[in-house]
Amino acid sequence: MSQLAIGLMSGTSLDGVDAALVRFTGDRPDVELVGFLTVPYDAEDEARIREVTTGGTTRDCALLHVELGRLFAAAAAALLERTHTRARDVAFVASHGQTVWHEPPRASLQLGDPAVVAERIGVPVVSDFRSRDVAAGGQGAPLVPLADAVLFAADGRPRTLLNIGGIANVTWVPRDGDLDGVIAFDTGPGVAVVDAVVRSCDRDVRFDRDGARAARGTADRTVVQRLLQAPYFDRRPPKSTGRERFGDAYAADLARVVRASRTQASDDDIVATALALTIESIADQFRRWLPSDEIGQVVISGGGARNPTLVDALRDALPGCTVTLFSDLFFDGDAKEAVSFAFLGWLTMRGRVGNVPAATGAAGRRVLGRITPA
């Protein structure tokens, strides 16, 4: 028996809503990506999200919650139109929402009103995946490890799945996807700090396309090593983080430190330093917390996977590892997290657990999310 579902995801990079139409077959299940698209945020939407995450009013938060619901619903509707799929043929929508505050283990808040999505699409909506794990004493993140272990494990050997979005997170999956041995956590900054530095150099540019600016610059390695002394990197997993720690304010501090350290530092040097921090923090966290002799194949997804300067530097920083793009093994890596949350929604609709306590620190396995009826 097969079932169609839509997964909706918007990450810490704040670049838009990812929408994936997924077919689930069987009880484990087999997963097929039927269609995928990204609806970018316009400059006004992105600015409103940033305003709420950095101190918007209660009214700002309430209005954004509804507006993001409309944007998520519009992304789902566009996906249905593109794939020539009728809404009544979709069993449910799983919507992660947009994280605006992540302060584990106290709270994690995602906006994007599921009632608006249910009203406009006409199917049940699973949302608010993180709060139950937080209520059970967990970080509420990362939540993709279960999907990584069930859907993307390697047969007979370990595999390391690295997602480089605004924040970078890793899942180490033991041989054959053994859940009891999974190690997963946020390594630290992904591309959020790099993007923020680029925007500070040119407000009309949202990111460093292909890593061109970083490739032209020279990273300040002394600054990178100093930044790696921050308490977050010393903390043993389970752990997670967000733009509250590695966001625009952090990027501004990084730029000031580089300019103070090197009087002739160019904008490209600062971008290169931000990218070097991402690379070195990932490599540092791999060395500290993953089994060094069993890291296995490293499979990269997320926006960072589209940056060849980043990918090449990561290969150099992880000697002895085979670094592969997720899209070379499965499907478009930009769709991975939307597919993963569709899978988590599939579990919730069946009353099955969706977290991995070893990854989040929760007191036990929990059914995640809330269901808004059609």
C-alpha positions in Angstrom: 0.0 0.0 0.0 1.4 3.4 -0.9 0.6 6.9 0.3 1.4 10.4 -0.8 2.5 13.2 1.6 4.1 16.6 1.4 7.0 17.7 3.6 7.6 21.4 4.1 10.9 22.8 5.5 12.5 26.1 6.0 15.9 26.1 7.7 18.3 28.5 9.4 19.7 29.8 6.1 16.3 31.6 5.7 16.4 31.2 1.9 12.8 29.9 1.4 10.4 27.1 1.8 11.4 23.6 0.5 8.4 21.4 -0.5 8.7 17.7 -1.3 6.0 15.4 -2.6 6.9 11.9 -1.2 5.4 8.5 -1.8 5.6 6.0 1.1 5.2 2.3 0.3 5.1 -0.5 2.9 5.5 -0.6 6.6 9.3 0.3 6.9 8.7 2.2 4.4 10.2 2.6 1.0 10.4 6.3 0.1 10.2 7.9 -3.4 10.7 11.6 -4.1 7.9 12.4 -6.6 8.5 16.1 -6.9 10.4 19.0 -5.2 10.6 22.8 -5.4 11.8 25.7 -3.3 9.8 28.9 -3.0 12.4 31.6 -2.1 11.6 34.2 0.6 11.6 37.7 -0.9 13.7 40.4 0.8 10.7 41.6 2.9 9.9 38.1 4.2 13.5 37.4 5.1 13.8 40.8 6.9 10.6 40.1 8.9 11.9 36.7 10.1 15.2 38.3 11.1 13.4 41.0 13.0 11.4 38.5 15.0 14.5 36.3 15.7 16.4 39.4 17.0 13.7 41.0 19.1 10.4 41.6 17.4 7.3 42.4 19.4 4.6 39.9 20.3 2.4 41.3 17.6 5.3 40.8 15.0 5.5 37.2 16.1 1.8 36.6 15.9 1.4 38.2 12.4 4.5 36.3 11.1 3.1 33.0 12.3 0.0 33.5 10.1 2.0 34.9 7.2 4.4 32.0 7.2 1.4 29.7 7.3 0.3 31.3 4.0 3.7 31.0 2.5 4.0 27.3 3.5 0.5 26.7 2.1 1.4 28.4 -1.1 4.5 26.3 -1.5 2.4 23.1 -1.0 -0.1 24.4 -3.6 2.6 25.2 -6.1 4.1 21.7 -5.6 0.7 20.1 -6.2 0.3 22.1 -9.4 3.8 21.3 -10.7 3.3 17.5 -10.1 -0.3 17.5 -11.4 -1.4 16.0 -8.1 -4.9 16.6 -6.5 -4.9 17.6 -2.9 -7.4 14.9 -2.0 -4.8 12.3 -3.1 -2.4 13.5 -0.4 -2.7 11.9 3.0 -1.1 14.7 5.0 1.3 17.6 5.1 4.2 17.6 7.5 5.4 21.1 8.1 8.5 21.9 10.1 7.9 25.6 10.1 10.5 28.3 10.5 12.6 28.3 13.6 12.7 31.7 15.2 14.1 30.8 18.6 16.0 27.7 19.7 17.2 27.6 23.3 17.6 24.0 24.3 16.7 22.4 26.6 14.2 25.2 27.6 12.4 25.9 24.3 12.4 25.7 20.5 9.8 27.7 18.6 8.8 27.3 15.0 6.3 29.6 13.2 4.0 28.9 10.3 0.4 28.4 11.4 -0.6 24.8 10.5 -4.3 25.8 10.7 -3.7 28.1 7.7 -2.0 25.2 5.8 -4.9 22.8 6.6 -7.5 25.3 5.7 -5.9 26.1 2.3 -4.8 22.7 1.2 -7.6 20.7 2.8 -5.6 17.8 4.3 -4.3 17.1 7.9 -1.1 18.8 8.9 1.5 17.5 11.3 3.6 20.3 12.8 5.5 21.4 15.9 7.9 18.4 15.8 10.4 19.7 18.3 8.4 20.7 21.4 7.6 17.1 22.6 11.3 16.2 22.6 12.1 19.4 24.5 9.3 18.6 27.0 11.0 15.2 27.6 14.2 17.0 28.5 15.8 16.9 25.0 17.3 19.4 22.8 14.5 19.2 20.2 17.3 18.7 17.7 18.6 17.2 15.6 15.5 15.3 14.5 16.7 14.0 11.2 18.8 11.1 12.6 15.9 8.7 12.6 15.4 9.4 8.9 19.1 9.2 8.3 19.3 5.7 9.9 16.1 4.3 8.4 16.2 5.8 4.9 19.9 6.6 4.1 22.1 4.1 5.9 24.7 2.1 4.1 24.5 -1.7 3.9 27.2 -3.4 6.0 29.3 -0.3 6.7 28.9 3.0 8.7 28.0 6.2 7.0 28.2 9.9 8.1 25.5 12.2 6.9 26.5 15.9 7.1 23.9 18.6 6.4 25.4 22.1 5.9 22.6 24.6 6.1 22.7 27.8 8.1 23.8 25.5 11.0 25.7 22.3 10.2 24.5 19.0 11.7 25.9 15.5 11.5 24.5 12.0 11.9 26.8 9.0 12.2 25.0 5.9 11.4 26.5 2.5 12.4 26.5 -0.5 10.1 23.1 -1.3 8.7 21.4 1.6 10.5 21.5 0.4 14.1 19.6 3.1 16.0 21.2 2.2 19.3 24.6 3.4 18.1 23.6 6.6 16.2 25.6 9.7 17.1 24.1 13.0 16.0 24.5 16.7 16.9 25.0 20.2 15.5 28.6 20.8 14.8 28.2 24.6 14.8 28.0 27.2 12.0 27.2 26.1 8.5 26.7 28.9 6.0 24.7 31.3 8.2 27.9 33.2 9.3 29.4 33.2 5.8 26.1 34.5 4.3 25.9 37.2 7.0 29.4 38.4 6.3 28.7 38.5 2.6 25.5 40.6 3.1 27.5 43.0 5.3 29.8 43.6 2.4 27.0 44.0 -0.2 23.4 44.2 0.9 22.2 43.1 -2.6 24.0 39.8 -2.4 22.6 37.0 -0.1 25.4 34.4 -0.3 28.8 33.7 -1.7 28.0 31.9 -5.0 30.3 28.9 -5.5 32.5 30.2 -2.7 34.1 32.7 -5.1 34.8 35.4 -2.5 36.2 32.9 0.0 38.4 31.5 -2.7 39.8 35.0 -3.4 40.5 35.8 0.2 43.0 34.5 2.8 41.6 33.1 6.0 43.0 34.3 9.3 43.8 31.0 10.9 44.7 32.5 14.2 41.2 34.0 14.5 39.7 30.7 13.5 41.6 28.8 16.2 40.6 31.4 18.8 37.0 31.1 17.9 37.2 27.3 18.2 37.9 27.7 21.9 34.3 28.7 22.5 32.4 26.5 25.1 30.0 25.1 22.5 32.7 23.2 20.7 33.9 21.7 24.0 30.5 20.5 25.0 29.8 16.8 24.6 26.8 15.7 22.5 23.8 15.7 22.7 23.9 19.4 21.7 22.2 21.7 19.2 22.5 25.3 18.4 21.0 28.0 16.1 21.2 31.6 14.8 20.9 32.8 18.4 24.6 31.7 18.8 25.9 31.6 15.2 23.9 34.4 13.5 24.3 38.0 12.3 25.7 39.3 15.6 28.3 36.6 15.7 29.3 37.3 12.1 29.7 41.0 12.9 31.9 40.1 15.9 34.0 37.8 13.6 34.5 40.6 11.1 35.6 43.0 13.9 38.1 40.4 15.2 39.6 39.8 11.8 40.0 43.5 11.1 41.6 44.0 14.5 44.0 41.1 13.9 45.0 42.1 10.4 44.9 45.8 9.6 44.8 45.3 5.8 42.1 42.6 5.9 39.9 42.7 2.9 36.2 41.8 2.7 37.2 38.6 0.9 39.6 37.8 3.7 36.7 38.0 6.2 34.5 35.8 4.0 37.4 33.3 3.8 37.8 33.3 7.6 34.1 32.7 8.1 34.2 29.7 5.7 37.4 28.4 7.3 35.5 28.5 10.7 32.8 26.3 9.2 35.2 23.8 7.8 37.5 23.7 10.8 34.6 23.4 13.3 33.1 20.5 11.3 36.5 18.7 11.2 37.1 19.5 14.9 33.8 18.1 16.0 34.3 14.9 13.8 37.7 14.4 15.6 36.2 14.9 19.1 33.0 13.1 19.0 32.8 10.5 16.1 34.6 7.1 16.1 37.7 8.1 14.1 38.3 4.7 12.5 34.7 4.3 11.5 33.6 7.6 10.1 33.2 5.9 6.7 31.7 7.7 3.8 30.8 11.4 4.4 27.6 12.4 2.5 27.0 16.1 2.2 23.6 17.8 1.7 22.2 21.3 2.3 23.1 24.6 0.8 26.8 24.1 1.6 26.9 21.2 -0.8 26.4 23.6 -3.7 29.6 25.5 -2.7 32.6 23.9 -4.4 35.1 25.9 -2.4 33.5 24.6 0.8 33.3 21.0 -0.4 36.9 21.0 -1.7 38.2 22.5 1.6 36.2 19.9 3.6 37.8 17.1 1.6 41.2 18.5 2.6 40.1 18.8 6.2 38.9 15.2 6.5 41.9 13.1 5.2 41.1 9.4 4.9 37.4 10.1 4.4 35.4 9.8 1.2 33.4 12.9 0.8 30.3 12.5 -1.5 27.4 14.6 -2.4 24.0 13.3 -1.3 22.6 14.0 -4.7 25.1 11.6 -6.2 23.6 8.7 -4.1 19.9 9.5 -3.7 18.1 12.6 -4.9 18.4 16.4 -4.8 20.2 17.1 -1.5 18.1 20.3 -1.1 15.1 18.1 -0.7 16.6 15.9 2.0 15.2 17.6 5.1 11.8 18.2 3.6 11.7 14.4 2.8 12.9 13.7 6.3 10.1 15.7 8.0 7.6 14.0 5.7 8.9 10.7 7.1 8.6 12.0 10.7 5.0 13.1 9.8 4.4 9.6 8.5 5.5 8.2 11.8 3.4 10.6 13.8 0.2 9.8 11.8 0.8 6.1 12.8 1.5 6.9 16.4 5.2 5.8 16.1 8.1 7.4 17.8 10.2 9.9 15.9 13.1 11.0 18.1 16.5 9.4 18.8 17.2 10.1 22.6 20.9 9.4 22.1 20.9 12.4 19.7 18.6 14.8 21.5 19.1 13.9 25.1 15.4 13.3 25.7 14.3 11.0 28.5 13.0 8.4 26.1 11.4 7.7 22.7 8.5 10.0 21.9 5.8 10.4 19.3 6.5 13.9 17.9 4.3 16.7 16.6 0.7 17.9 16.7 -2.0 17.0 14.2 -4.3 19.7 12.8 -7.3 18.1 11.1 -8.3 18.8 7.6 
